[in-house]
Each structure stands twice: as structure tokens, then as C-alpha cells.
């Protein structure tokens, strides 16, 4: 170890240790016995249980980064204490208690071993804070709901410790805050809502009865007052459901995923009456979910928000295409999972290879009653040959023993429509066309077996092909008109992120909210509460 990096343990005896502005004097019977070797041994012993912390100290020869009697070490301690004190602003548990315990531990230092324990404790506190802030508080999202199959990204915690050692501490800790535009916007919305909560919220709830243009009375006034407080309407003395109120209702409906008709029905009023605390919970859960996503989303990527029933193409942070979507129906074996993958190709004029779960659970019972049920679907053997339905006794088979597959050939009535978009995954989920166009007019669009159906699949295909074809529409249509099942490779793979956000900030900076279609956010909030997250001013 070089002379410059040697820990000056003996200097603590006479100079004292200052932690976060608190003087902590160390007193030993014989200062000469305070050896650097003893400090290193203590750090090595205390750090071995944490792989990242142990690796960092092996790399830096067990030099102190927190407990040295230097201005740099003092700045690191102060910056860490401040970061821990402000952790709850990010929807994390209150870490001010952790900071207080660390300060008490520093005050109690009486030996080289105690000093080594403080050194490691501070590094562990940084690692814990950085882990929660950058990758989320919940270690395994799938343990909360088996539909959240997202693999959280990893953070190099040795690099984090190097960063606090080599960079300006306060600026470095600020750099740990997720950089995504959405996270920063959600953080601002959380602070705005908390300020609103402190001021009393949105006032009294509105009586739940249908109100529409032309209505008058106290209920209409209550609705008007609530929308004024929520920022959808300027203050006015009008007592009727006039054009201004209708416009405000429409804007509220649009920002809450409701049918935009300007009529305050039961569904709209239920959302109007949700308290500020509900919206804060949604924002905190959305921030946690944002931390799960890899920071590198891809310059071009597809974003499917299940609760919003949309699919978007994002190019360098800008939404360049959006279409309505249908997601899996709300039953255990049909809900669409949440995960990320890469789109590799599209199939024009696709065949539908019926998933075995559908074959055995839905089609086999019908075939037992009528061998010609769903006659538009071919039944094939293990070699792909079409089976004569009338030559088979389907009653002899169970779900487990059924030996055949089923395939629907390309056609306009094909369950997948005329194009599907593939990002091969073990969940057998993909995006596709559908002949059931009427479903896109519904407010809640959860009807599929799990895959994502698109309202405008051709335009989606044109947008994807635009980067590799001079005439994407002409190319697509020529393949489509051939009637042949054709695989078209994407020259550059496109990341696909299937997410679930009941709170997000739109491109124009407005916070929007959606209903918890599958009940997943409620489960996540419960898990965050168990981990110590609280609503300011609401819970202890």
C-alpha cells in the first residue's frame, strides 16, 4: 500500500472523528497500539458477509473511505446521512432511523475494531440505499404476483463504492437517482400530490348519480367544485352542467382511461371521488416499477402499457406511433404477463398454432360432443399431417392424453388476423392483428388469452419496416396479397417492454391514472407497506 493511501488510524486518537457534523472522539489507553493492521483485519471480518462490500475493500487494500480524518471522508459521511434522510421522498422507507443508528455507532467508537465496524456499516448503508433506489425495494416482483415475470437489472455495487470514493459525494449520490424522464416526472407528481394532501386534498366527494349536460342542483355544484380543485376547471359561479363543465369532465375522462363522452356516470364519478392518498399510492408503485426496468430501454422500443390498453413505438424518447390494444382477460390463466424482450420478426398471413392449453381445455370438450366443432381449424398429428375428424373417437382422450395439435391456416378470419409480431419468449406472448375489431371500442379491453391484440396492426408494421424499406407500405401489401405465410426479419431487433402502470406522466407533462385491472398494484402497495413505506401525514 502506498504511503498516500495508508489509513491514519492513530490520528483519530488525538484529532477525533467527525460524522455528519457530530464530533466523535476516540480514546485508547495506548495510542501506539492503534495499528493499521488491526483496522484492516476488522474491516475484512465485518465485510465478508456482503460480497460487494468485501470485494471493494479487497480491491482498495482495506483503506478507509468513511472514517479517515480528512475533509473528503467527512463530506462522504455528511452526504450519505443527507441521502438517507431524504430517501422517503423517493417512495422508499424512512431511512432517517438508519442514519441515526449510524451516528450513534460512530459516537460509541472506542477501539480499532469499533472503527472498522463503522467503516463497513457506512458502506453497507450506501449499498442498501443504492440498491433500493436503482433497482427497487421489492427483491423479487414475481413473488408478489406470478404475472410480474420481469427480470430486474443488476447494479455494480463495487462501482458504487468506487464512485463515492473518487467523485464529489453529494453530486455522486444525486446521480444514483434513476435518470428516466418518467421517473423524474413521477417524483415531481408525488411531491405535488403530497403538498395537495397537506392542504386538505380535493375536498368533499361528489354524490354518485349520473349527471349530464343541462342538469342543475347541488350535486352539479359539488362536481364542479371538485374539478376546480383538481385543476380541470377555472372557478365559476355557474350552477348548471354547462359546456365548460362538460369539457372538464371530458378532459378528466381522457386522463383517467375512461370513455370520453362528457357525461358524469357512475364509473367517472368513482374515479373523481378517489382520494389524493390513492393517487399517491399509484405514483409510488409506478416509481417502484420504473426502478425495475433497465435504464437502457432502447433508442427505438415498443411500449405496451396494459392498464392503458395501448401499444406505442418510442423513438429517442418521442412517441412516434400509438394504437389501442386488447390484453388478456382477468382470470388467472389469461392475464398478460409483464416482461421485456426483443422483437425479431413479423409473420404476414400467419397460421394460428393453437396453444395446447386452449386445445385441451376449450376445444377438446367440444370435439367430444361434435367432431366437426371448429371445423375451420385443422387437426394435425405429430408429423403435421391433417387428421380426418370423422375417423377419430375424441371421447377416448383426456387433457393429458390428447395426441393432436390444432392449426388455423392463414385467412382474414384467422384468430391472429393477418400479421403477428414476434419476440420469442417462454410465455408464448406476442402482438398481433385480430378479426374482432369491435373490442377496441370498449373502455376496458381485457379479452384475450394473454397475447396483445392491436387495433392498427398494418400501420404498426409500416412503422417498424420504415427503417429498412424504402416503401414499407408497398412491401407489406405485396407480401400480404400473396396470401402466403411469410416471415419478415427485422434488420435491427426492437426491444419490447410490456409494463403495467396505473400512474404515468404523459408526453405533455400531465399526470394520468388508470384502473388496477388485474389488482397487481394493490399487491405491490401492500408489499411496500410491509417493507416500511408510508404515506406522509397519513400513517405513522
C-alpha positions, 0 to 999 in steps of 0.5 A, spaced: 500 500 500 502 506 498 504 511 503 498 516 500 493 511 501 495 508 508 489 509 513 491 514 519 488 510 524 492 513 530 490 520 528 483 519 530 486 518 537 488 525 538 484 529 532 477 525 533 472 523 528 467 527 525 460 524 522 455 528 519 457 534 523 457 530 530 464 530 533 466 523 535 472 522 539 476 516 540 480 514 546 485 508 547 489 507 553 495 506 548 495 510 542 501 506 539 497 500 539 492 503 534 495 499 528 493 499 521 493 492 521 488 491 526 483 496 522 484 492 516 483 485 519 476 488 522 474 491 516 475 484 512 471 480 518 465 485 518 465 485 510 465 478 508 458 477 509 456 482 503 460 480 497 460 487 494 462 490 500 468 485 501 470 485 494 471 493 494 475 493 500 479 487 497 480 491 491 482 498 495 487 494 500 482 495 506 483 503 506 478 507 509 473 511 505 468 513 511 472 514 517 479 517 515 480 524 518 480 528 512 475 533 509 473 528 503 471 522 508 467 527 512 463 530 506 462 522 504 459 521 511 455 528 511 452 526 504 450 519 505 446 521 512 443 527 507 441 521 502 438 517 507 434 522 510 431 524 504 430 517 501 422 517 503 421 522 498 423 517 493 417 512 495 422 508 499 422 507 507 424 512 512 431 511 512 432 517 517 432 511 523 438 508 519 442 514 519 441 515 526 443 508 528 449 510 524 451 516 528 450 513 534 455 507 532 460 512 530 459 516 537 460 509 541 467 508 537 472 506 542 477 501 539 480 499 532 475 494 531 469 499 533 472 503 527 472 498 522 465 496 524 463 503 522 467 503 516 463 497 513 456 499 516 457 506 512 458 502 506 453 497 507 448 503 508 450 506 501 449 499 498 442 498 501 440 505 499 443 504 492 440 498 491 433 500 493 433 506 489 436 503 482 433 497 482 427 497 487 425 495 494 421 489 492 427 483 491 423 479 487 416 482 483 414 475 481 413 473 488 408 478 489 404 476 483 406 470 478 404 475 472 410 480 474 415 475 470 420 481 469 427 480 470 430 486 474 437 489 472 443 488 476 447 494 479 455 494 480 455 495 487 463 495 487 462 501 482 458 504 487 463 504 492 468 506 487 464 512 485 463 515 492 470 514 493 473 518 487 467 523 485 464 529 489 459 525 494 453 529 494 453 530 486 455 522 486 449 520 490 444 525 486 446 521 480 444 514 483 437 517 482 434 513 476 435 518 470 428 516 466 424 522 464 418 518 467 421 517 473 423 524 474 416 526 472 413 521 477 417 524 483 415 531 481 407 528 481 408 525 488 411 531 491 405 535 488 400 530 490 403 530 497 403 538 498 395 537 495 394 532 501 397 537 506 392 542 504 386 538 505 386 534 498 380 535 493 375 536 498 368 533 499 366 527 494 361 528 489 354 524 490 354 518 485 348 519 480 349 520 473 349 527 471 349 530 464 349 536 460 343 541 462 342 538 469 342 543 475 342 542 483 347 541 488 350 535 486 352 539 479 355 544 484 359 539 488 362 536 481 364 542 479 367 544 485 371 538 485 374 539 478 376 546 480 380 543 485 383 538 481 385 543 476 380 541 470 376 547 471 377 555 472 372 557 478 365 559 476 359 561 479 355 557 474 350 552 477 348 548 471 352 542 467 354 547 462 359 546 456 365 548 460 363 543 465 362 538 460 369 539 457 372 538 464 369 532 465 371 530 458 378 532 459 378 528 466 375 522 462 381 522 457 386 522 463 383 517 467 382 511 461 375 512 461 370 513 455 370 520 453 363 522 452 362 528 457 357 525 461 358 524 469 356 516 470 357 512 475 364 509 473 367 517 472 364 519 478 368 513 482 374 515 479 373 523 481 371 521 488 378 517 489 382 520 494 389 524 493 392 518 498 390 513 492 393 517 487 399 517 491 399 510 492 399 509 484 405 514 483 409 510 488 408 503 485 409 506 478 416 509 481 417 502 484 416 499 477 420 504 473 426 502 478 425 495 475 426 496 468 433 497 465 435 504 464 437 502 457 430 501 454 432 502 447 433 508 442 427 505 438 422 500 443 415 498 443 411 500 449 405 496 451 402 499 457 396 494 459 392 498 464 392 503 458 390 498 453 395 501 448 401 499 444 406 505 442 413 505 438 418 510 442 423 513 438 429 517 442 424 518 447 418 521 442 412 517 441 412 516 434 406 511 433 400 509 438 394 504 437 389 501 442 390 494 444 386 488 447 390 484 453 388 478 456 382 477 460 382 477 468 382 470 470 388 467 472 390 463 466 389 469 461 392 475 464 398 478 460 404 477 463 409 483 464 416 482 461 421 485 456 424 482 450 426 483 443 422 483 437 425 479 431 420 478 426 413 479 423 409 473 420 404 476 414 398 471 413 400 467 419 397 460 421 394 460 428 398 454 432 393 453 437 396 453 444 395 446 447 392 449 453 386 452 449 386 445 445 385 441 451 381 445 455 376 449 450 376 445 444 377 438 446 370 438 450 367 440 444 370 435 439 367 430 444 360 432 443 361 434 435 367 432 431 366 437 426 366 443 432 371 448 429 371 445 423 375 451 420 381 449 424 385 443 422 387 437 426 394 435 425 398 429 428 405 429 430 408 429 423 403 435 421 399 431 417 391 433 417 387 428 421 380 426 418 375 428 424 370 423 422 375 417 423 377 419 430 373 417 437 375 424 441 371 421 447 377 416 448 382 422 450 383 426 456 387 433 457 393 429 458 392 424 453 390 428 447 395 426 441 393 432 436 395 439 435 390 444 432 392 449 426 388 455 423 391 456 416 392 463 414 385 467 412 382 474 414 378 470 419 384 467 422 384 468 430 391 472 429 388 476 423 393 477 418 400 479 421 403 477 428 409 480 431 414 476 434 419 476 440 420 469 442 419 468 449 417 462 454 410 465 455 408 464 448 406 472 448 406 476 442 402 482 438 398 481 433 392 483 428 385 480 430 378 479 426 374 482 432 375 489 431 369 491 435 373 490 442 377 496 441 371 500 442 370 498 449 373 502 455 376 496 458 379 491 453 381 485 457 379 479 452 384 475 450 388 469 452 394 473 454 397 475 447 396 483 445 391 484 440 392 491 436 387 495 433 392 498 427 396 492 426 398 494 418 400 501 420 404 498 426 408 494 421 409 500 416 412 503 422 417 498 424 419 496 416 420 504 415 427 503 417 429 498 412 424 499 406 424 504 402 416 503 401 414 499 407 407 500 405 408 497 398 412 491 401 407 489 406 401 489 401 405 485 396 407 480 401 400 480 404 396 479 397 400 473 396 396 470 401 402 466 403 405 465 410 411 469 410 416 471 415 419 478 415 426 479 419 427 485 422 434 488 420 435 491 427 431 487 433 426 492 437 426 491 444 419 490 447 417 492 454 410 490 456 409 494 463 403 495 467 402 502 470 396 505 473 400 512 474 404 515 468 406 522 466 404 523 459 408 526 453 405 533 455 407 533 462 400 531 465 399 526 470 394 520 468 391 514 472 388 508 470 384 502 473 388 496 477 385 491 472 388 485 474 389 488 482 397 487 481 398 494 484 394 493 490 399 487 491 405 491 490 402 497 495 401 492 500 408 489 499 411 496 500 407 497 506 410 491 509 417 493 507 416 500 511 413 505 506 408 510 508 404 515 506 406 522 509 401 525 514 397 519 513 400 513 517 405 513 522 
